[in-house]
Amino acid sequence: MAPSPSPSSTPTRSTLTLRVNGEEHTLSVDHRTTLLDALRERLDLTGTKKGCDQGQCGACTVLLDGRRAVSCLQLAVAAEGREVTTIEGMAEDDRLHPVQQAFLDLDGYQCGYCTPGQICSAVAVIEEHAAGWPSAVTEDVRPEAGPPPLTAEEIRERMSGNLCRCGAYVSIVQAVARAAGTGAGRPAEGAESTEAAA
């Protein structure tokens, strides 16, 4: 049996190519570098925020191949060969993404720290819903039932992995609903609670 390599001879760095917002970047990174740290510290894409650094707050949410991921728990080396989209890649030229525009129009933010993660998550939520993916509050989960109505309850459940410490949840739900083209999230007079979505 061959002896195990000594810790000093085991490689601890890799050179990888990350495709971020449509552009390729070649980096040499420590194997333990998270995607979040690679984005912020190596590529200067600081729109993705570091909140809890434990995958609980959603501030670092990005899209990996169109699906949302908390980048603080994703190793950079595991993102090689995948399409990474951050908040900086949402707009097209000078035109905001419809979700960004809805957040702006409906005040879906206060301090703004969680907003990039909220927007990335909302983009994925709208696509997941359109694809017919059920949530924990979907009543009829049969594939033939099609996408459930995108109610305020559905939006709150689907966005529950993104925390807003300012409590802008009511406006966030309305912004997601507007971007999705539904009437969900517009509260009846006095009926909407300001309770946290999570």
N, C-alpha and C positions, 0 to 999 in steps of 0.2 A: 504494500500500500504506500502510495506517495505521501510524503509528509505535507501537512497543511502549510500554505504559505504564511510566512511571518507577517504580522500586522504592518511592518514597515515596507514589505514588498507588494502589499495589496493596493491596487490603484484606488484612489479616493476621489478622483476627478474624471469627468468625461467632457469631451467636446461634442456639442449637440447643435442642431439647427432647429430653432423654434420659428414657426410661422405664426406671426401675430398681426392681426388686422390686415392680412393680405401681403405682408412683407416678411421675408426670411431674415433671421438674425442668427449668426453662428457665435456660440458662447462656450467658454470653458467654465464649467461649474463643479463645485463640490457635489457629490452624489446626494448629500442631504439638503441641498438648496431647494426650497419650495418654489413653486411657480410664482407665488405672490412676491417673494423676494427677488426672483429673477426679473419679473416685470418692473418692480419699483426701483431696485437698486442697480440693475445692470442695463435695463432698457429705458430708464427714466419715464416709464408710463405710470405716473403716480396717481392717476384717476382711480385705480383699484386701491381700496383702502385696507389698512391693517387695523382690525378692531380687536377681537378677542384672541386671535391667533390660535383658536381651538376648534374652528368650524361651527361655532354656535350662533354667531351674529349675522352672517351673510354679507358683511360690508365688503368682503373681498370676492364676491361672486363675479365670475367671468363665464363666457360660453366656450365650451370645448366641443368642436364639431356640432355646434348649434344647441348643445344641451348645457344646462347650468352646472357649475361646479364651484365649490369654495376653494379658491386657489391656495389658501393657507395649508390645506391638507393634501394638496396635489404636488408631487415632486416634479421639478422641472424636467428631469430626464424622462419621466413617464408621459410628458406632453409632446415629446418629439414625434413628428409625423402627423400631428393633429392640428386642426385649425383653431387657434385661440383668438377670441374676440373680446376686447376690453371695451370700456366705455368710450375710449378714444376712437374706436373703430365703428361706432354706431351711426354717426352722421354720414351723409353722402355729400361731399363737397361742402357747400355752405348751408345745406338743408338738414335740419335736425331729423332724427328718426321720429316716427309718429309717437312713440312712447316718450321720448325726450320732450317733444312739443306738448304732449298732454300733461306731463309733470310740471312743465313751466306754466302752462295756461291755468292749471287747477291748483297751483301751490302744493304739489305733492312732495314738499320738502320744507325743512326749517333751517337747521344748521347746514344741511347738505352733506354731512359726512357719510351717511348711509346711502345717499341717492345713487351713486354709480352702481352699487350692488343691487339696489332696488330696481333700477332700470334694466340691468342685464337680466335679472330674474324675471321681470315682467315680460320682456321680449320672449323668453323661453316659455313662460306660462301661457301666453297667447298662442304660441305655436303648438304646445302640448295639448291645449284645449281643442284647437282646430283639428288636431290629429285624432281626437276622440279619447284621449287618455283620461281615465276617471281620477277623482281625488277621494280623500277620506269622507267627504260629505256628499259625493255623487250618489243619488238614490238608485238609478238604474245603470248598472255597470256592464250590461250585456253589450257586446260589440255592435249588434244590430240596432241598438238604441241610438247610436251616433253620439256626437258631442252633447253633453248636458248643457242646459242654459247656463251662460256665464253670469250667474247671480253674484251679488255682493258676498254671499256666504262662500261660494266657490272661489272667488278671488281671494278672500281673506285666508282660506285654508291653503290655497296654492302658494300664496306669498308668505306663509307663516314662518318660513326659514330666514326671513330678512327682518331684523329688528330695527325699529326707529326709536331712539331714546328720547327724541323730542315729542313723539306721539302724533305724527302727521298721518296716521293710518286712514282716517276718513278720506282725506284728499288723495292718498295713494290709491285707495280702492276706486275712487272716481276716475283717476287718471288712467288706471289700467283698463277700466270699463270703456272709457272714451277711445283709447287707442285700439281696443278690440272691436269697436263699433257697436257696442251694446249699450243699453240704457241702465245696466246694472251699476250699483254703487251710488246712485243718486238717492239720498235718503228721503223718506217721507218726512214732512215737517215734524221736527221734534222726535223722530223715531230712531235716529241713528245714535248709537252709543260711541263714545270716544275711547272705548276699551281697546287695548293693544290687540293687534291681529294675531299675535303669537300668544 
